[in-house]
Amino acid sequence: MQEERVLITGGTGSFGRTMLHDLLRRGCPEIRIFSRDEEKQDMLRNTLRSGNVRFYIGDVRDRDSVDRAMAGATRVFHAAALKQVPSCEFFPMEAVRTNVLGSENVVRAAVAAGLRSAVFLSTDKAVFPVNAMGISKAMMEKLAHAMARSIGPEAPTTVSLVRYGNVMASRGSVIPLFIRQIKAGQPITITEPSMTRFLMPLRDSVALVHHAFENARQGDLFVRKAPAATLADLVAALKELFGRPDHPVEVIGWRHGEKLYETLVSAQELTKSEDMGDYFRVGMDGRDLNYRPYFSEGDLETVGQNDYHSHNTERLDVAAVKALLLTLPEVVAELEGWNA
């Protein structure tokens, strides 16, 4: 990291801040934070007071502002996105403008600037998408792959992707919401108790991106294996941690665009993946426009293969969810304030 100049789009979000602190710990000499939120940038600047961090106001929707932030960088983590399922359902074109067109600006700017590596952050909701957020992220994956395919393996820039499930205690996720409801004495509102979701701490998502930086070939997609839990067990674990085993729970029903379980890797992707222990590497489909096999020949390897989803991965019980929650600094801080 001694020679690197790393740009993080969406750098004031939960992932961006965690990535920033990790890069500072690794001794990265220059980290660029790119976002449209002036207030959060100012708060982060005053908190860090680090000469290694530079701040760029801009929006991934605006190519010129992306180009300015990209000039002279060596790597980019593209984390900027609209991530909330309900808001993307009501305003789908906003999801397209940020997650699709904005991502196209980032990948084109990275290639034009000759960066060594561009890693794009995706989500389990991009696999078999049923909501606007997932659809827009699936399109982001497609355009990143299209660029990787067009520039080829010998290009100076390696374009790759990472895909992960719910990041625990991140901004807008259910864990901070449930904790606020417990502390306020309000009923915990859940959609469907039997829903399962992957559970990944922020530190694992950062490790996933570093894994991509260190191992990516052109167009690779990396997935970190993760356990899952039902919403019912997640709520039970939080109630026990906060000493409120009888705290009321209100089942409000499914929200717009929700699934019973999420899929991280499809069966078709698994047939062309490499098991790397904690990770799957899914290679890019490298066929060009003359691909007769695409139209005329099927793939028998997918027969009998299962998707990798939150219903069939390692299932955590209440005790295991509690143990995982206690590894999260955000939850520990909430508990310390609660018990003080």
C-alpha positions in Angstrom: 0.0 0.0 0.0 3.0 2.3 0.2 2.7 3.5 -3.4 -1.1 3.5 -3.6 -3.5 6.4 -4.1 -6.9 4.9 -3.4 -10.2 6.5 -4.3 -13.4 5.4 -2.4 -16.7 6.4 -4.0 -19.4 6.7 -1.4 -16.6 7.2 1.1 -18.7 8.7 3.9 -21.0 5.6 4.1 -20.5 2.7 6.5 -18.4 0.7 4.2 -16.4 3.7 3.0 -15.5 4.8 6.5 -14.5 1.2 7.5 -12.4 0.9 4.4 -10.8 4.3 5.0 -9.7 3.3 8.5 -8.3 0.0 7.3 -6.3 1.7 4.6 -4.9 4.2 7.1 -3.9 1.3 9.4 -2.1 -0.3 6.4 -0.1 2.9 5.8 -1.7 3.9 2.5 -0.2 7.4 1.7 -3.3 8.8 0.0 -6.9 8.0 0.3 -9.5 10.0 -1.6 -13.1 10.2 -0.3 -15.6 11.0 -3.0 -19.2 11.7 -2.1 -22.0 14.3 -2.5 -22.6 14.7 1.2 -20.7 17.9 2.3 -21.7 17.6 6.0 -20.5 14.1 6.4 -17.3 14.9 4.7 -16.7 17.8 7.1 -17.5 15.7 10.1 -15.1 13.0 8.9 -12.4 15.5 8.1 -12.6 17.1 11.6 -12.6 13.6 13.2 -9.6 12.3 11.3 -7.4 15.3 10.9 -5.2 13.2 8.7 -2.9 14.6 6.0 -3.3 11.3 4.1 -7.0 11.8 3.3 -8.3 14.1 0.6 -12.0 14.9 0.1 -13.8 15.4 -3.2 -17.3 16.7 -3.4 -19.1 15.2 -6.4 -21.6 12.7 -7.6 -21.1 9.5 -9.6 -23.9 10.7 -11.9 -21.6 13.5 -13.0 -18.7 12.2 -15.1 -16.6 15.3 -14.8 -16.6 15.2 -11.0 -15.6 11.5 -11.2 -12.8 12.3 -13.6 -11.4 14.9 -11.3 -11.3 12.6 -8.4 -9.9 9.7 -10.4 -6.9 11.6 -11.9 -3.7 10.2 -10.6 -5.3 7.5 -8.5 -4.1 3.9 -8.7 -7.1 2.0 -7.4 -10.8 2.6 -6.9 -13.4 1.0 -4.6 -16.8 1.8 -6.0 -19.2 1.8 -3.0 -21.5 4.7 -3.9 -25.0 3.5 -4.5 -28.7 3.8 -3.6 -29.2 0.8 -1.3 -32.6 1.0 0.3 -35.1 -1.4 -1.2 -38.3 0.7 -0.5 -36.9 4.0 -1.8 -35.6 2.4 -5.0 -39.0 0.7 -5.5 -40.7 4.1 -5.4 -38.0 5.9 -7.3 -36.6 3.3 -9.7 -35.1 5.8 -12.1 -33.0 7.3 -9.3 -31.6 3.8 -8.7 -30.8 3.6 -12.4 -29.1 7.0 -12.5 -26.9 6.2 -9.5 -26.3 2.4 -9.6 -26.2 1.9 -13.3 -25.3 5.2 -15.1 -23.1 6.3 -12.2 -21.3 3.0 -12.1 -20.7 3.3 -15.9 -19.1 6.7 -15.2 -16.8 5.1 -12.6 -15.7 2.2 -14.7 -15.1 4.3 -17.8 -13.2 6.9 -15.8 -11.1 4.2 -14.2 -10.1 2.7 -17.5 -9.5 6.1 -19.2 -7.3 7.1 -16.3 -5.3 3.8 -16.4 -5.9 2.7 -12.8 -4.5 -0.6 -11.9 -7.6 -1.9 -10.3 -11.3 -1.0 -10.1 -13.4 -3.1 -7.6 -17.2 -2.7 -7.8 -19.4 -3.5 -4.8 -22.5 -5.5 -5.5 -25.2 -7.3 -3.4 -26.9 -10.6 -3.0 -30.1 -8.8 -4.2 -28.5 -8.7 -7.7 -29.0 -12.5 -8.0 -32.5 -13.3 -9.3 -33.5 -9.7 -8.6 -37.1 -8.9 -7.7 -36.8 -5.3 -6.7 -35.5 -2.1 -8.4 -32.4 -2.0 -6.1 -31.4 -5.5 -7.0 -32.1 -5.0 -10.7 -30.0 -1.9 -10.8 -27.1 -3.7 -9.1 -27.5 -6.6 -11.5 -27.1 -4.2 -14.3 -24.1 -2.7 -12.6 -22.5 -6.1 -12.6 -23.3 -6.6 -16.3 -21.8 -3.3 -17.4 -18.6 -3.9 -15.3 -18.3 -7.3 -17.0 -18.9 -5.8 -20.4 -16.1 -3.3 -19.8 -13.8 -6.0 -18.6 -14.6 -8.2 -21.6 -14.1 -5.3 -24.0 -10.7 -4.2 -22.7 -9.4 -7.7 -22.3 -7.0 -9.5 -19.9 -3.9 -7.5 -21.0 -5.4 -4.1 -20.2 -3.6 -1.9 -17.6 -6.9 -1.8 -15.5 -8.3 -4.9 -13.9 -12.1 -4.6 -13.4 -13.6 -6.9 -10.8 -16.6 -7.2 -8.5 -17.4 -8.3 -5.0 -20.9 -9.4 -3.9 -22.0 -9.8 -0.3 -25.2 -10.0 1.8 -26.4 -7.9 4.7 -23.6 -5.9 6.4 -24.3 -6.0 10.1 -24.9 -2.7 11.9 -24.4 -0.7 8.7 -26.3 2.5 8.1 -29.9 1.8 7.2 -29.7 -1.9 8.3 -32.2 -3.5 10.7 -29.8 -4.0 13.7 -29.5 -0.3 14.5 -33.3 0.0 14.0 -34.1 -2.8 16.3 -31.7 -1.4 19.0 -33.3 2.0 18.8 -36.8 0.4 19.2 -35.6 -1.6 22.2 -34.1 1.5 23.8 -37.2 3.7 23.1 -39.5 1.0 24.5 -41.2 0.7 21.1 -42.3 -2.7 19.6 -39.6 -4.2 17.3 -41.1 -4.2 13.8 -40.2 -7.2 11.6 -41.6 -8.2 8.3 -41.6 -12.0 8.3 -40.0 -13.9 11.2 -39.0 -16.9 9.0 -37.0 -14.7 6.5 -33.3 -15.6 6.4 -30.5 -13.1 5.7 -26.8 -13.5 5.4 -24.9 -11.9 8.2 -21.5 -10.3 7.5 -19.6 -7.9 9.7 -18.1 -4.8 8.0 -14.6 -6.2 8.7 -15.4 -9.2 6.4 -16.6 -7.0 3.6 -13.4 -5.0 3.8 -11.4 -8.2 3.7 -13.4 -9.3 0.7 -12.4 -6.2 -1.3 -8.7 -6.6 -0.4 -9.0 -10.2 -1.5 -10.3 -8.9 -4.9 -7.4 -6.4 -5.1 -4.8 -9.1 -4.5 -6.3 -11.9 -6.6 -8.6 -10.6 -9.3 -8.2 -11.5 -12.9 -10.1 -9.4 -15.5 -13.8 -9.6 -14.8 -13.7 -11.8 -11.7 -16.5 -11.7 -9.2 -15.7 -12.6 -5.6 -18.1 -13.8 -2.9 -17.3 -14.3 0.7 -19.1 -17.3 2.3 -21.3 -16.2 5.2 -23.6 -17.7 7.7 -27.3 -16.7 7.9 -30.1 -16.4 10.5 -33.8 -15.9 10.6 -35.2 -12.5 11.5 -36.8 -14.2 14.5 -33.5 -15.4 15.9 -31.8 -12.1 15.2 -34.5 -10.3 17.2 -34.4 -12.9 20.0 -30.6 -12.5 20.2 -30.8 -8.7 20.5 -33.6 -8.9 23.1 -31.4 -11.2 25.3 -28.3 -9.0 24.9 -30.2 -5.9 26.0 -31.9 -7.7 28.9 -35.4 -7.4 27.4 -36.5 -11.0 26.7 -40.2 -10.0 26.8 -39.9 -6.9 24.6 -42.9 -6.8 22.3 -42.5 -7.7 18.6 -44.8 -6.5 15.9 -45.0 -8.4 12.6 -45.8 -5.8 9.9 -45.7 -8.0 6.8 -43.5 -8.0 3.7 -42.3 -4.7 2.3 -42.0 -3.8 -1.3 -39.6 -6.1 -3.2 -38.6 -8.4 -0.4 -37.6 -12.0 -0.7 -38.0 -14.9 1.8 -34.2 -15.6 1.4 -31.3 -14.1 -0.5 -29.0 -15.8 -3.0 -25.3 -15.0 -3.1 -24.2 -17.3 -6.0 -26.5 -18.9 -8.5 -26.2 -22.5 -9.6 -25.0 -21.5 -13.0 -22.3 -19.3 -11.5 -21.2 -22.1 -9.2 -20.4 -24.3 -12.1 -17.7 -21.8 -13.3 -16.5 -20.8 -9.8 -13.4 -21.6 -7.9 -13.7 -22.5 -4.2 -11.0 -20.5 -2.5 -11.8 -21.5 1.1 -13.5 -18.5 2.6 -14.4 -17.2 -0.9 -15.8 -18.1 -4.3 -14.2 -16.8 -7.4 -16.7 -16.6 -10.2 -15.0 -16.2 -13.6 -16.3 -13.9 -16.2 -18.1 -15.3 -19.2 -15.6 -14.4 -21.9 -17.5 -15.3 -25.0 -17.6 -12.6 -27.7 -20.4 -11.6 -30.0 -19.7 -14.6 -32.3 -20.5 -17.1 -29.6 -22.4 -19.8 -31.4 -22.4 -21.9 -28.1 -24.4 -19.2 -26.4 -27.3 -19.8 -28.7 -26.9 -23.5 -29.8 -25.3 -25.4 -26.9 -26.6 -25.7 -23.3 -24.7 -26.3 -20.1 -25.3 -29.7 -18.6 -23.2 -28.9 -15.5 -25.9 -26.9 -13.9 -28.2 -29.9 -13.6 -28.4 -30.9 -10.0 -26.5 -27.9 -8.7 -28.0 -25.8 -6.0 -27.8 -22.0 -5.6 -25.9 -20.7 -2.6 -28.5 -18.9 -0.6 -29.4 -17.9 3.0 -31.7 -20.9 3.4 -29.0 -23.5 2.7 -25.8 -21.8 4.1 -24.7 -22.3 7.7 -27.6 -21.4 9.9 -26.9 -19.6 13.2 -29.0 -20.2 16.2 -29.8 -17.5 18.8 -26.6 -18.2 20.9 -24.4 -18.0 17.8 -26.1 -14.8 16.6 -25.5 -13.2 20.1 -21.8 -14.2 19.9 -21.5 -12.6 16.4 -23.2 -9.5 17.5 -20.8 -9.1 20.4 -17.9 -8.9 17.9 -19.4 -5.7 16.4 -18.0 -2.5 17.9 -21.3 -0.7 17.2 -23.3 -3.2 19.2 -20.8 -3.2 22.0 -20.9 0.6 22.2 -24.7 0.5 22.4 -24.6 -2.1 25.2 -22.1 -0.1 27.2 -24.3 3.0 27.0 -27.4 1.0 27.9 -25.8 -0.7 30.9 -24.0 2.4 32.2 
